[in-house]
Amino acid sequence: MWRVIVRISFFHDYGSRLRNHLATMFAAMGLQNTHTGTWESAAIGLAQAATQMTNVLQAAANPQAVPGVDPKAALNHLWVS
């Protein structure tokens, strides 16, 4: 069994639009906000963990795909465990 743990931040994320978009996506994937800056899954199988991480990386790779996000928005850091 695996757990997906993500901590992510962005430059130029005014109004937290990008963060809020990802928060909705993370919640839909079953990741829980720990209120310490990380999102964590319960124990899941390898295939589901791989799918979740693929979704996280795709969202981080193209922040301007989110409506209303600053054109300068960019990934600051992404910690994955």
N, CA, C and O atoms as a GROMACS GRO file, in nm:
protein
  324
    1MET      N    1   0.084  -0.119   0.000
    1MET     CA    2   0.000   0.000   0.000
    1MET      C    3   0.088   0.124   0.000
    1MET      O    4   0.200   0.123   0.051
    2TRP      N    5   0.037   0.231  -0.058
    2TRP     CA    6   0.108   0.357  -0.072
    2TRP      C    7   0.025   0.470  -0.011
    2TRP      O    8  -0.096   0.458   0.005
    3ARG      N    9   0.093   0.577   0.021
    3ARG     CA   10   0.027   0.702   0.058
    3ARG      C   11   0.086   0.812  -0.028
    3ARG      O   12   0.207   0.816  -0.049
    4VAL      N   13   0.003   0.901  -0.076
    4VAL     CA   14   0.048   1.018  -0.151
    4VAL      C   15   0.046   1.136  -0.056
    4VAL      O   16  -0.057   1.166   0.004
    5ILE      N   17   0.159   1.204  -0.043
    5ILE     CA   18   0.170   1.322   0.042
    5ILE      C   19   0.228   1.434  -0.044
    5ILE      O   20   0.335   1.419  -0.103
    6VAL      N   21   0.158   1.546  -0.051
    6VAL     CA   22   0.197   1.656  -0.140
    6VAL      C   23   0.202   1.787  -0.061
    6VAL      O   24   0.114   1.816   0.020
    7ARG      N   25   0.306   1.864  -0.087
    7ARG     CA   26   0.315   2.002  -0.040
    7ARG      C   27   0.355   2.083  -0.162
    7ARG      O   28   0.453   2.051  -0.228
    8ILE      N   29   0.280   2.188  -0.191
    8ILE     CA   30   0.301   2.264  -0.314
    8ILE      C   31   0.277   2.412  -0.288
    8ILE      O   32   0.190   2.450  -0.210
    9SER      N   33   0.356   2.496  -0.354
    9SER     CA   34   0.332   2.641  -0.348
    9SER      C   35   0.371   2.703  -0.481
    9SER      O   36   0.444   2.644  -0.560
   10PHE      N   37   0.320   2.823  -0.504
   10PHE     CA   38   0.338   2.890  -0.633
   10PHE      C   39   0.381   3.035  -0.612
   10PHE      O   40   0.349   3.097  -0.511
   11PHE      N   41   0.453   3.087  -0.710
   11PHE     CA   42   0.480   3.230  -0.719
   11PHE      C   43   0.363   3.295  -0.792
   11PHE      O   44   0.303   3.233  -0.880
   12HIS      N   45   0.330   3.417  -0.757
   12HIS     CA   46   0.228   3.498  -0.824
   12HIS      C   47   0.089   3.433  -0.823
   12HIS      O   48   0.014   3.446  -0.920
   13ASP      N   49   0.056   3.365  -0.715
   13ASP     CA   50  -0.078   3.304  -0.704
   13ASP      C   51  -0.168   3.399  -0.625
   13ASP      O   52  -0.208   3.370  -0.513
   14TYR      N   53  -0.197   3.513  -0.686
   14TYR     CA   54  -0.276   3.616  -0.619
   14TYR      C   55  -0.419   3.567  -0.596
   14TYR      O   56  -0.481   3.510  -0.686
   15GLY      N   57  -0.469   3.589  -0.477
   15GLY     CA   58  -0.602   3.544  -0.442
   15GLY      C   59  -0.611   3.393  -0.424
   15GLY      O   60  -0.721   3.339  -0.409
   16SER      N   61  -0.499   3.326  -0.426
   16SER     CA   62  -0.491   3.180  -0.411
   16SER      C   63  -0.580   3.106  -0.510
   16SER      O   64  -0.630   2.998  -0.480
   17ARG      N   65  -0.598   3.162  -0.628
   17ARG     CA   66  -0.685   3.097  -0.727
   17ARG      C   67  -0.632   2.960  -0.768
   17ARG      O   68  -0.707   2.863  -0.776
   18LEU      N   69  -0.502   2.953  -0.792
   18LEU     CA   70  -0.444   2.826  -0.833
   18LEU      C   71  -0.447   2.726  -0.718
   18LEU      O   72  -0.482   2.609  -0.736
   19ARG      N   73  -0.411   2.771  -0.599
   19ARG     CA   74  -0.412   2.685  -0.482
   19ARG      C   75  -0.552   2.633  -0.455
   19ARG      O   76  -0.569   2.515  -0.424
   20ASN      N   77  -0.653   2.719  -0.466
   20ASN     CA   78  -0.791   2.676  -0.442
   20ASN      C   79  -0.838   2.577  -0.548
   20ASN      O   80  -0.913   2.484  -0.517
   21HIS      N   81  -0.795   2.597  -0.672
   21HIS     CA   82  -0.828   2.501  -0.778
   21HIS      C   83  -0.769   2.364  -0.745
   21HIS      O   84  -0.837   2.262  -0.757
   22LEU      N   85  -0.642   2.362  -0.705
   22LEU     CA   86  -0.578   2.236  -0.671
   22LEU      C   87  -0.639   2.174  -0.546
   22LEU      O   88  -0.651   2.052  -0.538
   23ALA      N   89  -0.679   2.257  -0.450
   23ALA     CA   90  -0.742   2.204  -0.329
   23ALA      C   91  -0.869   2.127  -0.364
   23ALA      O   92  -0.895   2.021  -0.307
   24THR      N   93  -0.947   2.180  -0.457
   24THR     CA   94  -1.068   2.111  -0.501
   24THR      C   95  -1.033   1.979  -0.570
   24THR      O   96  -1.097   1.876  -0.546
   25MET      N   97  -0.930   1.983  -0.654
   25MET     CA   98  -0.886   1.862  -0.723
   25MET      C   99  -0.833   1.759  -0.623
   25MET      O  100  -0.865   1.641  -0.632
   26PHE      N  101  -0.752   1.804  -0.527
   26PHE     CA  102  -0.696   1.712  -0.427
   26PHE      C  103  -0.808   1.646  -0.347
   26PHE      O  104  -0.805   1.525  -0.323
   27ALA      N  105  -0.906   1.725  -0.305
   27ALA     CA  106  -1.018   1.670  -0.227
   27ALA      C  107  -1.095   1.566  -0.309
   27ALA      O  108  -1.135   1.463  -0.256
   28ALA      N  109  -1.115   1.594  -0.438
   28ALA     CA  110  -1.186   1.500  -0.525
   28ALA      C  111  -1.108   1.370  -0.541
   28ALA      O  112  -1.167   1.263  -0.561
   29MET      N  113  -0.975   1.378  -0.532
   29MET     CA  114  -0.891   1.258  -0.543
   29MET      C  115  -0.884   1.182  -0.411
   29MET      O  116  -0.828   1.072  -0.405
   30GLY      N  117  -0.940   1.240  -0.305
   30GLY     CA  118  -0.937   1.172  -0.176
   30GLY      C  119  -0.822   1.215  -0.086
   30GLY      O  120  -0.803   1.156   0.021
   31LEU      N  121  -0.745   1.316  -0.127
   31LEU     CA  122  -0.639   1.366  -0.040
   31LEU      C  123  -0.701   1.458   0.065
   31LEU      O  124  -0.792   1.536   0.036
   32GLN      N  125  -0.651   1.448   0.186
   32GLN     CA  126  -0.703   1.527   0.298
   32GLN      C  127  -0.607   1.640   0.330
   32GLN      O  128  -0.486   1.619   0.335
   33ASN      N  129  -0.660   1.759   0.352
   33ASN     CA  130  -0.580   1.874   0.394
   33ASN      C  131  -0.544   1.855   0.541
   33ASN      O  132  -0.633   1.846   0.626
   34THR      N  133  -0.415   1.848   0.572
   34THR     CA  134  -0.372   1.826   0.710
   34THR      C  135  -0.365   1.956   0.789
   34THR      O  136  -0.342   1.953   0.910
   35HIS      N  137  -0.386   2.070   0.722
   35HIS     CA  138  -0.377   2.203   0.782
   35HIS      C  139  -0.236   2.234   0.831
   35HIS      O  140  -0.216   2.322   0.914
   36THR      N  141  -0.138   2.160   0.779
   36THR     CA  142   0.003   2.189   0.806
   36THR      C  143   0.075   2.216   0.674
   36THR      O  144   0.198   2.215   0.669
   37GLY      N  145  -0.002   2.241   0.568
   37GLY     CA  146   0.056   2.270   0.438
   37GLY      C  147   0.070   2.148   0.350
   37GLY      O  148   0.123   2.158   0.238
   38THR      N  149   0.025   2.034   0.396
   38THR     CA  150   0.034   1.914   0.314
   38THR      C  151  -0.104   1.855   0.289
   38THR      O  152  -0.199   1.880   0.364
   39TRP      N  153  -0.112   1.777   0.183
   39TRP     CA  154  -0.230   1.700   0.148
   39TRP      C  155  -0.188   1.554   0.148
   39TRP      O  156  -0.085   1.520   0.090
   40GLU      N  157  -0.267   1.467   0.212
   40GLU     CA  158  -0.229   1.327   0.226
   40GLU      C  159  -0.344   1.235   0.191
   40GLU      O  160  -0.461   1.264   0.219
   41SER      N  161  -0.308   1.123   0.128
   41SER     CA  162  -0.408   1.021   0.099
   41SER      C  163  -0.406   0.916   0.209
   41SER      O  164  -0.311   0.908   0.288
   42ALA      N  165  -0.510   0.839   0.212
   42ALA     CA  166  -0.509   0.718   0.295
   42ALA      C  167  -0.422   0.616   0.223
   42ALA      O  168  -0.372   0.643   0.114
   43ALA      N  169  -0.405   0.501   0.282
   43ALA     CA  170  -0.329   0.394   0.216
   43ALA      C  171  -0.405   0.350   0.091
   43ALA      O  172  -0.522   0.313   0.098
   44ILE      N  173  -0.338   0.356  -0.024
   44ILE     CA  174  -0.400   0.320  -0.151
   44ILE      C  175  -0.305   0.231  -0.230
   44ILE      O  176  -0.187   0.219  -0.197
   45GLY      N  177  -0.357   0.169  -0.333
   45GLY     CA  178  -0.275   0.084  -0.418
   45GLY      C  179  -0.182   0.164  -0.507
   45GLY      O  180  -0.201   0.285  -0.527
   46LEU      N  181  -0.082   0.098  -0.560
   46LEU     CA  182   0.019   0.163  -0.644
   46LEU      C  183  -0.043   0.230  -0.766
   46LEU      O  184  -0.005   0.342  -0.799
   47ALA      N  185  -0.136   0.165  -0.834
   47ALA     CA  186  -0.196   0.223  -0.954
   47ALA      C  187  -0.270   0.353  -0.923
   47ALA      O  188  -0.259   0.450  -0.997
   48GLN      N  189  -0.344   0.354  -0.813
   48GLN     CA  190  -0.417   0.476  -0.775
   48GLN      C  191  -0.320   0.585  -0.735
   48GLN      O  192  -0.342   0.701  -0.769
   49ALA      N  193  -0.213   0.552  -0.663
   49ALA     CA  194  -0.112   0.651  -0.624
   49ALA      C  195  -0.046   0.711  -0.748
   49ALA      O  196  -0.024   0.832  -0.755
   50ALA      N  197  -0.015   0.627  -0.846
   50ALA     CA  198   0.046   0.675  -0.970
   50ALA      C  199  -0.048   0.769  -1.045
   50ALA      O  200  -0.004   0.871  -1.098
   51THR      N  201  -0.175   0.736  -1.048
   51THR     CA  202  -0.274   0.821  -1.114
   51THR      C  203  -0.284   0.955  -1.042
   51THR      O  204  -0.288   1.060  -1.107
   52GLN      N  205  -0.289   0.953  -0.910
   52GLN     CA  206  -0.298   1.077  -0.834
   52GLN      C  207  -0.176   1.166  -0.859
   52GLN      O  208  -0.190   1.286  -0.879
   53MET      N  209  -0.057   1.107  -0.859
   53MET     CA  210   0.063   1.186  -0.880
   53MET      C  211   0.068   1.241  -1.022
   53MET      O  212   0.117   1.352  -1.043
   54THR      N  213   0.020   1.166  -1.120
   54THR     CA  214   0.013   1.215  -1.257
   54THR      C  215  -0.076   1.338  -1.264
   54THR      O  216  -0.040   1.437  -1.329
   55ASN      N  217  -0.191   1.334  -1.198
   55ASN     CA  218  -0.283   1.448  -1.197
   55ASN      C  219  -0.220   1.570  -1.131
   55ASN      O  220  -0.236   1.682  -1.180
   56VAL      N  221  -0.149   1.549  -1.022
   56VAL     CA  222  -0.082   1.660  -0.952
   56VAL      C  223   0.022   1.724  -1.044
   56VAL      O  224   0.026   1.846  -1.057
   57LEU      N  225   0.104   1.643  -1.107
   57LEU     CA  226   0.210   1.696  -1.194
   57LEU      C  227   0.154   1.767  -1.315
   57LEU      O  228   0.209   1.869  -1.357
   58GLN      N  229   0.046   1.717  -1.373
   58GLN     CA  230  -0.016   1.783  -1.488
   58GLN      C  231  -0.070   1.920  -1.449
   58GLN      O  232  -0.054   2.016  -1.524
   59ALA      N  233  -0.133   1.929  -1.333
   59ALA     CA  234  -0.188   2.057  -1.288
   59ALA      C  235  -0.076   2.157  -1.257
   59ALA      O  236  -0.090   2.276  -1.288
   60ALA      N  237   0.033   2.111  -1.198
   60ALA     CA  238   0.145   2.200  -1.166
   60ALA      C  239   0.218   2.246  -1.291
   60ALA      O  240   0.276   2.354  -1.292
   61ALA      N  241   0.216   2.165  -1.396
   61ALA     CA  242   0.290   2.197  -1.518
   61ALA      C  243   0.225   2.308  -1.600
   61ALA      O  244   0.294   2.371  -1.681
   62ASN      N  245   0.096   2.332  -1.583
   62ASN     CA  246   0.026   2.430  -1.666
   62ASN      C  247  -0.069   2.514  -1.582
   62ASN      O  248  -0.190   2.502  -1.597
   63PRO      N  249  -0.015   2.599  -1.494
   63PRO     CA  250  -0.103   2.676  -1.405
   63PRO      C  251  -0.194   2.774  -1.480
   63PRO      O  252  -0.302   2.806  -1.430
   64GLN      N  253  -0.153   2.821  -1.597
   64GLN     CA  254  -0.235   2.918  -1.669
   64GLN      C  255  -0.361   2.855  -1.728
   64GLN      O  256  -0.446   2.927  -1.781
   65ALA      N  257  -0.375   2.724  -1.721
   65ALA     CA  258  -0.497   2.658  -1.767
   65ALA      C  259  -0.615   2.686  -1.673
   65ALA      O  260  -0.730   2.663  -1.709
   66VAL      N  261  -0.585   2.735  -1.553
   66VAL     CA  262  -0.690   2.765  -1.455
   66VAL      C  263  -0.740   2.907  -1.480
   66VAL      O  264  -0.661   3.002  -1.479
   67PRO      N  265  -0.870   2.924  -1.502
   67PRO     CA  266  -0.924   3.057  -1.530
   67PRO      C  267  -0.893   3.158  -1.420
   67PRO      O  268  -0.906   3.129  -1.301
   68GLY      N  269  -0.850   3.278  -1.461
   68GLY     CA  270  -0.825   3.386  -1.368
   68GLY      C  271  -0.689   3.385  -1.301
   68GLY      O  272  -0.658   3.474  -1.222
   69VAL      N  273  -0.606   3.286  -1.331
   69VAL     CA  274  -0.474   3.278  -1.270
   69VAL      C  275  -0.381   3.377  -1.339
   69VAL      O  276  -0.384   3.391  -1.461
   70ASP      N  277  -0.298   3.444  -1.260
   70ASP     CA  278  -0.201   3.541  -1.311
   70ASP      C  279  -0.112   3.474  -1.417
   70ASP      O  280  -0.067   3.362  -1.397
   71PRO      N  281  -0.087   3.541  -1.528
   71PRO     CA  282  -0.002   3.483  -1.632
   71PRO      C  283   0.141   3.452  -1.584
   71PRO      O  284   0.211   3.371  -1.644
   72LYS      N  285   0.183   3.517  -1.476
   72LYS     CA  286   0.317   3.492  -1.422
   72LYS      C  287   0.320   3.379  -1.320
   72LYS      O  288   0.426   3.344  -1.269
   73ALA      N  289   0.204   3.322  -1.289
   73ALA     CA  290   0.200   3.215  -1.190
   73ALA      C  291   0.293   3.101  -1.230
   73ALA      O  292   0.295   3.058  -1.346
   74ALA      N  293   0.371   3.054  -1.134
   74ALA     CA  294   0.467   2.948  -1.162
   74ALA      C  295   0.489   2.866  -1.035
   74ALA      O  296   0.470   2.916  -0.924
   75LEU      N  297   0.529   2.743  -1.053
   75LEU     CA  298   0.557   2.655  -0.941
   75LEU      C  299   0.674   2.708  -0.859
   75LEU      O  300   0.780   2.740  -0.915
   76ASN      N  301   0.657   2.718  -0.730
   76ASN     CA  302   0.765   2.755  -0.639
   76ASN      C  303   0.833   2.627  -0.592
   76ASN      O  304   0.953   2.608  -0.613
   77HIS      N  305   0.756   2.540  -0.528
   77HIS     CA  306   0.811   2.410  -0.489
   77HIS      C  307   0.701   2.305  -0.486
   77HIS      O  308   0.583   2.334  -0.468
   78LEU      N  309   0.744   2.182  -0.505
   78LEU     CA  310   0.656   2.067  -0.498
   78LEU      C  311   0.731   1.959  -0.425
   78LEU      O  312   0.833   1.909  -0.472
   79TRP      N  313   0.681   1.922  -0.309
   79TRP     CA  314   0.739   1.812  -0.231
   79TRP      C  315   0.643   1.695  -0.241
   79TRP      O  316   0.523   1.710  -0.217
   80VAL      N  317   0.696   1.582  -0.275
   80VAL     CA  318   0.614   1.462  -0.290
   80VAL      C  319   0.677   1.354  -0.206
   80VAL      O  320   0.799   1.337  -0.205
   81SER      N  321   0.594   1.282  -0.136
   81SER     CA  322   0.644   1.173  -0.053
   81SER      C  323   0.555   1.053  -0.072
   81SER      O  324   0.578   0.948  -0.012
   0.00000   0.00000   0.00000
